[in-house]
Amino acid sequence: MRRLTALFSLVLLAIAPLAARADDASVAATRDKLWATLSSYSGMTFSKVDGHPNNFTASLASGLTHAQSMEVVAVVGTTGTITFYVYPHVRGGYINIVKAKQGSAMMKKLLKMNYTTFMSWGADDDSDVFAAFSTTSWRARLRPEARRTVFFLALDEVAMLDD
């Protein structure tokens, strides 16, 4: 029953953005609300990404056991969906599946973590490993403290995997 409920929720989340493309004003409003939330957090300093007005980035370097740092990228998509990508850094760079000694075993682990953890796991176009969390637009009317809680619960999930 849990699997069916999870599958139903996943399908709803997957098709909701397809229902309508948000207009530019709505995306801009979402971006501005996200920036207000991120810039008010004292645990990390977020900055805007040059040339990408809907992207924000920060780095977390303290309190980690197995990673030197974690790069956090927040992206507001064209539908108003907000996605947080977290890239762990070890030995001065990203974790890369192609460069890993046991790349296939690493991919297997990422696939299993997709099922057992709060985040989605994968590799980007450069084969760098990331964890991701997506949420619908702020039109869901989450209070600012609720938005911070959801984001930092997701970030804590990645940090716990570092233990």
Rosetta constraint file for C-alpha pairs under 8 A:
AtomPair CA 1 CA 5 HARMONIC 6.21 0.50
AtomPair CA 2 CA 6 HARMONIC 6.05 0.50
AtomPair CA 3 CA 7 HARMONIC 5.98 0.50
AtomPair CA 4 CA 8 HARMONIC 6.05 0.50
AtomPair CA 5 CA 9 HARMONIC 6.15 0.50
AtomPair CA 6 CA 10 HARMONIC 6.07 0.50
AtomPair CA 7 CA 11 HARMONIC 6.15 0.50
AtomPair CA 8 CA 12 HARMONIC 6.25 0.50
AtomPair CA 9 CA 13 HARMONIC 6.17 0.50
AtomPair CA 10 CA 14 HARMONIC 6.04 0.50
AtomPair CA 11 CA 15 HARMONIC 6.18 0.50
AtomPair CA 12 CA 16 HARMONIC 5.91 0.50
AtomPair CA 13 CA 17 HARMONIC 7.42 0.50
AtomPair CA 13 CA 136 HARMONIC 7.98 0.50
AtomPair CA 14 CA 18 HARMONIC 7.64 0.50
AtomPair CA 15 CA 19 HARMONIC 6.61 0.50
AtomPair CA 16 CA 20 HARMONIC 7.84 0.50
AtomPair CA 17 CA 21 HARMONIC 7.01 0.50
AtomPair CA 17 CA 79 HARMONIC 5.92 0.50
AtomPair CA 17 CA 81 HARMONIC 7.39 0.50
AtomPair CA 17 CA 136 HARMONIC 7.96 0.50
AtomPair CA 20 CA 79 HARMONIC 7.23 0.50
AtomPair CA 21 CA 78 HARMONIC 6.72 0.50
AtomPair CA 21 CA 79 HARMONIC 4.86 0.50
AtomPair CA 22 CA 26 HARMONIC 6.03 0.50
AtomPair CA 22 CA 27 HARMONIC 6.36 0.50
AtomPair CA 22 CA 78 HARMONIC 6.40 0.50
AtomPair CA 22 CA 79 HARMONIC 4.63 0.50
AtomPair CA 22 CA 80 HARMONIC 6.09 0.50
AtomPair CA 23 CA 27 HARMONIC 6.39 0.50
AtomPair CA 23 CA 79 HARMONIC 7.82 0.50
AtomPair CA 24 CA 28 HARMONIC 6.05 0.50
AtomPair CA 24 CA 78 HARMONIC 7.90 0.50
AtomPair CA 25 CA 29 HARMONIC 6.10 0.50
AtomPair CA 26 CA 30 HARMONIC 6.18 0.50
AtomPair CA 26 CA 80 HARMONIC 7.10 0.50
AtomPair CA 27 CA 31 HARMONIC 6.07 0.50
AtomPair CA 27 CA 76 HARMONIC 7.21 0.50
AtomPair CA 27 CA 77 HARMONIC 7.56 0.50
AtomPair CA 27 CA 78 HARMONIC 6.58 0.50
AtomPair CA 27 CA 79 HARMONIC 7.05 0.50
AtomPair CA 27 CA 80 HARMONIC 5.11 0.50
AtomPair CA 28 CA 32 HARMONIC 6.11 0.50
AtomPair CA 29 CA 33 HARMONIC 6.20 0.50
AtomPair CA 30 CA 34 HARMONIC 6.10 0.50
AtomPair CA 30 CA 76 HARMONIC 7.35 0.50
AtomPair CA 30 CA 80 HARMONIC 6.39 0.50
AtomPair CA 30 CA 137 HARMONIC 6.63 0.50
AtomPair CA 30 CA 138 HARMONIC 6.01 0.50
AtomPair CA 31 CA 35 HARMONIC 6.11 0.50
AtomPair CA 31 CA 54 HARMONIC 6.06 0.50
AtomPair CA 31 CA 76 HARMONIC 6.12 0.50
AtomPair CA 32 CA 36 HARMONIC 6.18 0.50
AtomPair CA 33 CA 37 HARMONIC 6.27 0.50
AtomPair CA 33 CA 138 HARMONIC 7.76 0.50
AtomPair CA 34 CA 38 HARMONIC 6.08 0.50
AtomPair CA 35 CA 39 HARMONIC 5.82 0.50
AtomPair CA 35 CA 56 HARMONIC 7.77 0.50
AtomPair CA 36 CA 40 HARMONIC 6.24 0.50
AtomPair CA 37 CA 41 HARMONIC 6.80 0.50
AtomPair CA 37 CA 144 HARMONIC 6.54 0.50
AtomPair CA 37 CA 147 HARMONIC 7.65 0.50
AtomPair CA 37 CA 148 HARMONIC 6.95 0.50
AtomPair CA 38 CA 46 HARMONIC 6.39 0.50
AtomPair CA 38 CA 148 HARMONIC 7.91 0.50
AtomPair CA 39 CA 45 HARMONIC 6.89 0.50
AtomPair CA 39 CA 46 HARMONIC 6.10 0.50
AtomPair CA 41 CA 45 HARMONIC 7.49 0.50
AtomPair CA 44 CA 58 HARMONIC 6.35 0.50
AtomPair CA 44 CA 59 HARMONIC 6.75 0.50
AtomPair CA 44 CA 60 HARMONIC 6.46 0.50
AtomPair CA 45 CA 58 HARMONIC 5.78 0.50
AtomPair CA 45 CA 59 HARMONIC 7.52 0.50
AtomPair CA 46 CA 56 HARMONIC 6.25 0.50
AtomPair CA 46 CA 57 HARMONIC 5.30 0.50
AtomPair CA 46 CA 58 HARMONIC 4.52 0.50
AtomPair CA 46 CA 59 HARMONIC 7.87 0.50
AtomPair CA 47 CA 56 HARMONIC 5.49 0.50
AtomPair CA 47 CA 57 HARMONIC 5.46 0.50
AtomPair CA 47 CA 58 HARMONIC 6.46 0.50
AtomPair CA 48 CA 52 HARMONIC 7.85 0.50
AtomPair CA 48 CA 53 HARMONIC 6.92 0.50
AtomPair CA 48 CA 55 HARMONIC 6.24 0.50
AtomPair CA 48 CA 56 HARMONIC 4.57 0.50
AtomPair CA 48 CA 57 HARMONIC 6.51 0.50
AtomPair CA 49 CA 53 HARMONIC 6.54 0.50
AtomPair CA 49 CA 54 HARMONIC 7.95 0.50
AtomPair CA 49 CA 55 HARMONIC 5.60 0.50
AtomPair CA 49 CA 56 HARMONIC 5.55 0.50
AtomPair CA 49 CA 57 HARMONIC 6.77 0.50
AtomPair CA 54 CA 75 HARMONIC 5.73 0.50
AtomPair CA 54 CA 76 HARMONIC 5.19 0.50
AtomPair CA 54 CA 77 HARMONIC 7.43 0.50
AtomPair CA 55 CA 73 HARMONIC 6.83 0.50
AtomPair CA 55 CA 74 HARMONIC 5.62 0.50
AtomPair CA 55 CA 75 HARMONIC 4.57 0.50
AtomPair CA 55 CA 76 HARMONIC 6.59 0.50
AtomPair CA 56 CA 73 HARMONIC 5.65 0.50
AtomPair CA 56 CA 74 HARMONIC 5.09 0.50
AtomPair CA 56 CA 75 HARMONIC 6.61 0.50
AtomPair CA 57 CA 71 HARMONIC 7.16 0.50
AtomPair CA 57 CA 72 HARMONIC 5.52 0.50
AtomPair CA 57 CA 73 HARMONIC 4.45 0.50
AtomPair CA 57 CA 74 HARMONIC 6.27 0.50
AtomPair CA 58 CA 71 HARMONIC 5.95 0.50
AtomPair CA 58 CA 72 HARMONIC 5.20 0.50
AtomPair CA 58 CA 73 HARMONIC 6.68 0.50
AtomPair CA 59 CA 69 HARMONIC 6.64 0.50
AtomPair CA 59 CA 70 HARMONIC 5.62 0.50
AtomPair CA 59 CA 71 HARMONIC 4.53 0.50
AtomPair CA 59 CA 72 HARMONIC 5.93 0.50
AtomPair CA 60 CA 69 HARMONIC 5.43 0.50
AtomPair CA 60 CA 70 HARMONIC 5.10 0.50
AtomPair CA 60 CA 71 HARMONIC 6.47 0.50
AtomPair CA 60 CA 72 HARMONIC 7.62 0.50
AtomPair CA 61 CA 68 HARMONIC 6.14 0.50
AtomPair CA 61 CA 69 HARMONIC 4.21 0.50
AtomPair CA 61 CA 70 HARMONIC 6.47 0.50
AtomPair CA 62 CA 69 HARMONIC 7.38 0.50
AtomPair CA 64 CA 68 HARMONIC 6.83 0.50
AtomPair CA 64 CA 69 HARMONIC 7.12 0.50
AtomPair CA 64 CA 159 HARMONIC 6.86 0.50
AtomPair CA 64 CA 162 HARMONIC 6.48 0.50
AtomPair CA 64 CA 163 HARMONIC 7.59 0.50
AtomPair CA 65 CA 162 HARMONIC 5.89 0.50
AtomPair CA 65 CA 163 HARMONIC 5.90 0.50
AtomPair CA 66 CA 90 HARMONIC 7.69 0.50
AtomPair CA 66 CA 162 HARMONIC 5.32 0.50
AtomPair CA 66 CA 163 HARMONIC 6.84 0.50
AtomPair CA 67 CA 88 HARMONIC 6.25 0.50
AtomPair CA 67 CA 89 HARMONIC 5.72 0.50
AtomPair CA 67 CA 90 HARMONIC 5.09 0.50
AtomPair CA 67 CA 162 HARMONIC 6.82 0.50
AtomPair CA 68 CA 88 HARMONIC 7.72 0.50
AtomPair CA 68 CA 89 HARMONIC 5.67 0.50
AtomPair CA 68 CA 90 HARMONIC 5.32 0.50
AtomPair CA 68 CA 91 HARMONIC 7.15 0.50
AtomPair CA 68 CA 92 HARMONIC 7.44 0.50
AtomPair CA 69 CA 88 HARMONIC 6.08 0.50
AtomPair CA 69 CA 89 HARMONIC 5.19 0.50
AtomPair CA 69 CA 90 HARMONIC 7.20 0.50
AtomPair CA 70 CA 86 HARMONIC 6.31 0.50
AtomPair CA 70 CA 87 HARMONIC 5.47 0.50
AtomPair CA 70 CA 88 HARMONIC 4.35 0.50
AtomPair CA 70 CA 89 HARMONIC 5.72 0.50
AtomPair CA 71 CA 85 HARMONIC 8.00 0.50
AtomPair CA 71 CA 86 HARMONIC 5.56 0.50
AtomPair CA 71 CA 87 HARMONIC 4.98 0.50
AtomPair CA 71 CA 88 HARMONIC 6.33 0.50
AtomPair CA 71 CA 89 HARMONIC 7.37 0.50
AtomPair CA 72 CA 84 HARMONIC 6.80 0.50
AtomPair CA 72 CA 85 HARMONIC 5.72 0.50
AtomPair CA 72 CA 86 HARMONIC 4.56 0.50
AtomPair CA 72 CA 87 HARMONIC 6.49 0.50
AtomPair CA 73 CA 84 HARMONIC 5.63 0.50
AtomPair CA 73 CA 85 HARMONIC 5.05 0.50
AtomPair CA 73 CA 86 HARMONIC 6.41 0.50
AtomPair CA 74 CA 82 HARMONIC 6.95 0.50
AtomPair CA 74 CA 83 HARMONIC 5.77 0.50
AtomPair CA 74 CA 84 HARMONIC 4.46 0.50
AtomPair CA 74 CA 85 HARMONIC 6.38 0.50
AtomPair CA 75 CA 82 HARMONIC 5.61 0.50
AtomPair CA 75 CA 83 HARMONIC 5.26 0.50
AtomPair CA 75 CA 84 HARMONIC 6.40 0.50
AtomPair CA 76 CA 80 HARMONIC 5.86 0.50
AtomPair CA 76 CA 81 HARMONIC 5.79 0.50
AtomPair CA 76 CA 82 HARMONIC 4.58 0.50
AtomPair CA 76 CA 83 HARMONIC 6.60 0.50
AtomPair CA 77 CA 81 HARMONIC 5.22 0.50
AtomPair CA 77 CA 82 HARMONIC 6.19 0.50
AtomPair CA 77 CA 83 HARMONIC 7.66 0.50
AtomPair CA 79 CA 137 HARMONIC 7.76 0.50
AtomPair CA 80 CA 136 HARMONIC 6.82 0.50
AtomPair CA 80 CA 137 HARMONIC 4.79 0.50
AtomPair CA 80 CA 138 HARMONIC 7.71 0.50
AtomPair CA 81 CA 134 HARMONIC 6.86 0.50
AtomPair CA 81 CA 135 HARMONIC 5.85 0.50
AtomPair CA 81 CA 136 HARMONIC 4.59 0.50
AtomPair CA 81 CA 137 HARMONIC 4.81 0.50
AtomPair CA 82 CA 134 HARMONIC 5.60 0.50
AtomPair CA 82 CA 135 HARMONIC 5.36 0.50
AtomPair CA 82 CA 136 HARMONIC 6.27 0.50
AtomPair CA 82 CA 137 HARMONIC 6.34 0.50
AtomPair CA 83 CA 132 HARMONIC 6.72 0.50
AtomPair CA 83 CA 133 HARMONIC 5.55 0.50
AtomPair CA 83 CA 134 HARMONIC 4.14 0.50
AtomPair CA 83 CA 135 HARMONIC 6.37 0.50
AtomPair CA 84 CA 132 HARMONIC 5.46 0.50
AtomPair CA 84 CA 133 HARMONIC 5.21 0.50
AtomPair CA 84 CA 134 HARMONIC 6.32 0.50
AtomPair CA 84 CA 151 HARMONIC 7.88 0.50
AtomPair CA 85 CA 130 HARMONIC 6.30 0.50
AtomPair CA 85 CA 131 HARMONIC 5.70 0.50
AtomPair CA 85 CA 132 HARMONIC 4.47 0.50
AtomPair CA 85 CA 133 HARMONIC 6.72 0.50
AtomPair CA 86 CA 130 HARMONIC 5.40 0.50
AtomPair CA 86 CA 131 HARMONIC 5.11 0.50
AtomPair CA 86 CA 132 HARMONIC 6.27 0.50
AtomPair CA 86 CA 155 HARMONIC 7.78 0.50
AtomPair CA 86 CA 158 HARMONIC 7.80 0.50
AtomPair CA 87 CA 94 HARMONIC 6.84 0.50
AtomPair CA 87 CA 95 HARMONIC 7.94 0.50
AtomPair CA 87 CA 128 HARMONIC 7.73 0.50
AtomPair CA 87 CA 129 HARMONIC 6.38 0.50
AtomPair CA 87 CA 130 HARMONIC 4.61 0.50
AtomPair CA 87 CA 131 HARMONIC 6.66 0.50
AtomPair CA 88 CA 94 HARMONIC 6.25 0.50
AtomPair CA 88 CA 95 HARMONIC 6.70 0.50
AtomPair CA 88 CA 129 HARMONIC 7.45 0.50
AtomPair CA 88 CA 130 HARMONIC 6.94 0.50
AtomPair CA 89 CA 93 HARMONIC 5.07 0.50
AtomPair CA 89 CA 94 HARMONIC 4.64 0.50
AtomPair CA 89 CA 95 HARMONIC 6.29 0.50
AtomPair CA 90 CA 94 HARMONIC 6.30 0.50
AtomPair CA 90 CA 95 HARMONIC 6.60 0.50
AtomPair CA 94 CA 128 HARMONIC 5.98 0.50
AtomPair CA 94 CA 129 HARMONIC 7.19 0.50
AtomPair CA 95 CA 100 HARMONIC 7.65 0.50
AtomPair CA 95 CA 128 HARMONIC 5.55 0.50
AtomPair CA 95 CA 129 HARMONIC 5.57 0.50
AtomPair CA 96 CA 100 HARMONIC 6.12 0.50
AtomPair CA 96 CA 123 HARMONIC 7.99 0.50
AtomPair CA 96 CA 126 HARMONIC 7.79 0.50
AtomPair CA 96 CA 127 HARMONIC 5.42 0.50
AtomPair CA 96 CA 128 HARMONIC 4.35 0.50
AtomPair CA 96 CA 129 HARMONIC 6.01 0.50
AtomPair CA 97 CA 103 HARMONIC 4.88 0.50
AtomPair CA 97 CA 104 HARMONIC 7.78 0.50
AtomPair CA 97 CA 106 HARMONIC 7.01 0.50
AtomPair CA 97 CA 107 HARMONIC 7.39 0.50
AtomPair CA 97 CA 123 HARMONIC 7.59 0.50
AtomPair CA 97 CA 127 HARMONIC 5.55 0.50
AtomPair CA 97 CA 128 HARMONIC 6.40 0.50
AtomPair CA 97 CA 129 HARMONIC 6.97 0.50
AtomPair CA 98 CA 103 HARMONIC 6.10 0.50
AtomPair CA 98 CA 127 HARMONIC 6.43 0.50
AtomPair CA 99 CA 103 HARMONIC 7.35 0.50
AtomPair CA 100 CA 106 HARMONIC 7.97 0.50
AtomPair CA 102 CA 106 HARMONIC 6.28 0.50
AtomPair CA 103 CA 107 HARMONIC 6.25 0.50
AtomPair CA 104 CA 108 HARMONIC 6.25 0.50
AtomPair CA 105 CA 109 HARMONIC 6.27 0.50
AtomPair CA 106 CA 110 HARMONIC 6.27 0.50
AtomPair CA 107 CA 111 HARMONIC 6.19 0.50
AtomPair CA 107 CA 122 HARMONIC 7.92 0.50
AtomPair CA 108 CA 112 HARMONIC 6.26 0.50
AtomPair CA 109 CA 113 HARMONIC 6.14 0.50
AtomPair CA 110 CA 114 HARMONIC 6.33 0.50
AtomPair CA 110 CA 121 HARMONIC 5.62 0.50
AtomPair CA 110 CA 122 HARMONIC 6.47 0.50
AtomPair CA 111 CA 115 HARMONIC 7.05 0.50
AtomPair CA 111 CA 121 HARMONIC 7.01 0.50
AtomPair CA 111 CA 122 HARMONIC 7.74 0.50
AtomPair CA 112 CA 116 HARMONIC 6.46 0.50
AtomPair CA 113 CA 117 HARMONIC 5.43 0.50
AtomPair CA 113 CA 119 HARMONIC 7.97 0.50
AtomPair CA 113 CA 120 HARMONIC 7.61 0.50
AtomPair CA 113 CA 121 HARMONIC 6.88 0.50
AtomPair CA 114 CA 118 HARMONIC 7.73 0.50
AtomPair CA 114 CA 119 HARMONIC 6.64 0.50
AtomPair CA 114 CA 120 HARMONIC 5.08 0.50
AtomPair CA 114 CA 121 HARMONIC 5.69 0.50
AtomPair CA 117 CA 157 HARMONIC 7.58 0.50
AtomPair CA 118 CA 154 HARMONIC 6.85 0.50
AtomPair CA 118 CA 157 HARMONIC 6.72 0.50
AtomPair CA 119 CA 131 HARMONIC 5.94 0.50
AtomPair CA 119 CA 132 HARMONIC 5.59 0.50
AtomPair CA 119 CA 133 HARMONIC 5.48 0.50
AtomPair CA 119 CA 154 HARMONIC 6.75 0.50
AtomPair CA 119 CA 157 HARMONIC 7.36 0.50
AtomPair CA 119 CA 158 HARMONIC 7.73 0.50
AtomPair CA 120 CA 131 HARMONIC 5.53 0.50
AtomPair CA 120 CA 132 HARMONIC 5.03 0.50
AtomPair CA 120 CA 133 HARMONIC 6.31 0.50
AtomPair CA 121 CA 129 HARMONIC 7.43 0.50
AtomPair CA 121 CA 130 HARMONIC 5.86 0.50
AtomPair CA 121 CA 131 HARMONIC 4.45 0.50
AtomPair CA 121 CA 132 HARMONIC 6.21 0.50
AtomPair CA 122 CA 129 HARMONIC 5.74 0.50
AtomPair CA 122 CA 130 HARMONIC 5.60 0.50
AtomPair CA 122 CA 131 HARMONIC 6.51 0.50
AtomPair CA 123 CA 127 HARMONIC 4.90 0.50
AtomPair CA 123 CA 128 HARMONIC 5.04 0.50
AtomPair CA 123 CA 129 HARMONIC 4.39 0.50
AtomPair CA 123 CA 130 HARMONIC 5.88 0.50
AtomPair CA 124 CA 128 HARMONIC 5.46 0.50
AtomPair CA 124 CA 129 HARMONIC 6.71 0.50
AtomPair CA 124 CA 130 HARMONIC 7.34 0.50
AtomPair CA 131 CA 158 HARMONIC 7.31 0.50
AtomPair CA 133 CA 154 HARMONIC 6.89 0.50
AtomPair CA 136 CA 140 HARMONIC 6.98 0.50
AtomPair CA 138 CA 142 HARMONIC 6.35 0.50
AtomPair CA 142 CA 146 HARMONIC 5.87 0.50
AtomPair CA 142 CA 147 HARMONIC 6.14 0.50
AtomPair CA 143 CA 147 HARMONIC 6.38 0.50
AtomPair CA 144 CA 148 HARMONIC 6.34 0.50
AtomPair CA 145 CA 149 HARMONIC 6.14 0.50
AtomPair CA 146 CA 150 HARMONIC 6.20 0.50
AtomPair CA 147 CA 151 HARMONIC 6.25 0.50
AtomPair CA 148 CA 152 HARMONIC 6.01 0.50
AtomPair CA 149 CA 153 HARMONIC 5.89 0.50
AtomPair CA 150 CA 154 HARMONIC 6.34 0.50
AtomPair CA 151 CA 155 HARMONIC 6.32 0.50
AtomPair CA 152 CA 156 HARMONIC 5.91 0.50
AtomPair CA 153 CA 157 HARMONIC 6.27 0.50
AtomPair CA 154 CA 158 HARMONIC 6.76 0.50
AtomPair CA 155 CA 159 HARMONIC 6.32 0.50
AtomPair CA 156 CA 160 HARMONIC 5.98 0.50
AtomPair CA 157 CA 161 HARMONIC 6.58 0.50
AtomPair CA 158 CA 162 HARMONIC 6.79 0.50
AtomPair CA 159 CA 163 HARMONIC 7.18 0.50
